[in-house]
Amino acid sequence: MVPKFDDKGDIMQAKRARSNGKDYAEERRALDTWYEYYVEEADDIKAFVEWFAGAESVDMASTFIDAPKVSSIANPTMFEGVKTL
């Protein structure tokens, strides 16, 4: 449920008190929502890169895939002056 708007874009006030405690009118609307996918396996990442960017990019992606994970580094730093992530 989302607020109901008038022609000027203002929220329409309810004519009487609502049972849910809101003092404005609501309407049911279908909304576009965004979602994320996480590709974690190395073979799946390589297949995605090959499909999306082409076979020549798989070698470049492999350097990032095979890099050590931040959680496995004893004392990770981004740049001088940063103690930890």
C-alpha positions in Angstrom: 0.0 0.0 0.0 1.3 3.4 -1.0 -0.1 6.9 -0.3 -2.7 8.1 -2.7 -1.8 11.4 -4.5 -4.1 14.0 -6.1 -3.6 15.7 -9.5 -1.1 18.1 -8.0 1.1 15.4 -6.4 0.0 16.0 -2.8 -1.0 13.2 -0.5 -4.8 12.9 -0.2 -6.0 13.1 3.4 -8.5 10.5 4.6 -12.1 11.6 5.2 -12.2 9.9 8.5 -9.8 8.2 10.9 -8.4 4.9 9.5 -8.2 1.6 11.5 -4.4 1.4 10.8 -3.7 4.8 12.4 -2.8 6.6 9.2 -4.5 9.9 8.4 -4.1 9.7 4.6 -5.6 7.6 1.9 -3.7 4.6 0.5 -4.0 2.6 -2.6 -2.6 -0.8 -3.8 0.0 -0.4 -6.5 2.5 -2.8 -8.2 6.0 -1.4 -7.8 9.2 -2.3 -9.6 11.8 -3.5 -7.1 15.5 -4.1 -7.5 17.3 -7.2 -6.5 20.9 -8.5 -6.5 22.5 -11.8 -7.4 25.7 -12.9 -5.9 27.9 -15.1 -8.1 30.5 -16.7 -5.7 31.9 -19.8 -7.4 35.0 -19.1 -9.6 33.7 -21.2 -12.5 30.3 -19.3 -12.4 32.1 -15.9 -12.3 34.3 -16.9 -15.3 31.2 -18.1 -17.3 29.4 -14.8 -16.5 32.4 -12.7 -17.5 32.8 -14.7 -20.8 29.1 -14.3 -21.5 28.9 -10.6 -20.6 32.3 -9.2 -21.7 33.8 -11.8 -24.0 36.4 -14.6 -23.8 39.4 -12.2 -23.7 38.2 -10.7 -20.4 38.2 -14.0 -18.6 42.0 -13.9 -18.1 41.7 -10.4 -16.6 38.9 -11.6 -14.3 40.9 -14.6 -13.2 43.4 -12.3 -11.5 40.7 -10.9 -9.3 39.0 -14.3 -8.7 42.3 -15.9 -7.6 43.3 -12.9 -5.4 43.2 -13.6 -1.6 40.0 -12.7 0.2 40.2 -9.7 2.6 39.1 -12.0 5.5 42.2 -14.2 4.9 44.7 -11.3 5.1 46.2 -10.9 8.6 46.3 -7.1 8.6 44.4 -5.6 5.6 44.9 -1.9 4.8 43.6 0.2 2.0 46.3 2.9 2.0 48.8 4.3 4.4 47.1 5.7 7.5 44.2 3.2 7.5 44.6 0.7 10.3 41.9 -1.9 9.3 38.9 -2.3 7.0 
